[in-house]
Amino acid sequence: MGIDSESDVTANLQIGPTSLGMVRIFVEAAGVEIPMDFDPDEAEEIADEIRAAAARARASALKGDGTPRKS
């Protein structure tokens, strides 16, 4: 499965600070728990990447005239 493949998998996502000054991204799906800890600078880089991906996704979902593209 690639980044551009659809999936029927559902997951829970939690993001928050840890008691050790890290930022934790916690993913839980199908009985699997994945805690990922990042220092604050890394977390900000990830946030920037998410914002950039959201902007690209938004742009690709719109036609040149600004109306939503039909699937």
C-alpha positions as CSV (number, residue, x, y, z in Angstrom):
1,M,0.0,0.0,0.0
2,G,1.3,3.4,-0.9
3,I,0.6,6.9,0.3
4,D,-1.9,7.4,-2.6
5,S,-3.8,4.2,-2.1
6,E,-7.2,4.1,-0.5
7,S,-7.7,1.9,2.6
8,D,-10.6,0.6,4.7
9,V,-8.4,0.6,7.8
10,T,-9.6,2.9,10.6
11,A,-7.3,4.2,13.3
12,N,-7.4,6.5,16.3
13,L,-4.9,9.3,16.5
14,Q,-3.8,11.3,19.5
15,I,-1.2,14.0,19.7
16,G,0.1,15.6,22.9
17,P,3.1,16.5,25.1
18,T,4.8,13.9,27.2
19,S,6.1,14.4,30.8
20,L,9.6,14.4,29.3
21,G,9.1,17.4,27.0
22,M,8.5,15.4,23.9
23,V,5.6,15.5,21.5
24,R,3.9,12.1,21.2
25,I,1.9,11.0,18.2
26,F,-0.1,7.9,19.3
27,V,-1.8,5.7,16.7
28,E,-4.0,2.8,17.6
29,A,-5.5,0.5,14.9
30,A,-6.6,-3.1,14.8
31,G,-5.2,-3.8,18.3
32,V,-1.8,-2.3,17.5
33,E,-0.6,0.7,19.4
34,I,2.2,2.9,18.0
35,P,3.6,5.6,20.2
36,M,6.0,7.9,18.3
37,D,7.9,10.6,20.3
38,F,9.5,13.6,18.7
39,D,11.4,16.6,20.1
40,P,9.5,19.9,19.7
41,D,11.6,20.9,16.6
42,E,10.9,17.6,14.9
43,A,7.2,18.0,15.8
44,E,7.1,21.4,14.2
45,E,8.7,20.1,11.0
46,I,6.0,17.4,10.9
47,A,3.3,20.0,11.4
48,D,4.8,22.0,8.5
49,E,4.8,18.9,6.3
50,I,1.1,18.2,7.2
51,R,0.1,21.8,6.4
52,A,2.0,21.7,3.1
53,A,0.3,18.3,2.2
54,A,-3.1,19.8,3.1
55,A,-2.5,22.8,0.8
56,R,-1.5,20.5,-2.0
57,A,-4.5,18.2,-1.5
58,R,-6.8,21.3,-1.4
59,A,-5.3,22.6,-4.6
60,S,-5.6,19.2,-6.4
61,A,-9.3,19.0,-5.3
62,L,-10.1,22.2,-7.0
63,K,-10.4,22.9,-10.7
64,G,-8.8,26.0,-12.2
65,D,-12.0,28.0,-11.6
66,G,-12.2,27.2,-7.9
67,T,-15.1,24.8,-8.0
68,P,-14.7,21.4,-6.4
69,R,-13.8,18.6,-8.7
70,K,-16.4,15.8,-9.1
71,S,-15.2,12.3,-8.3
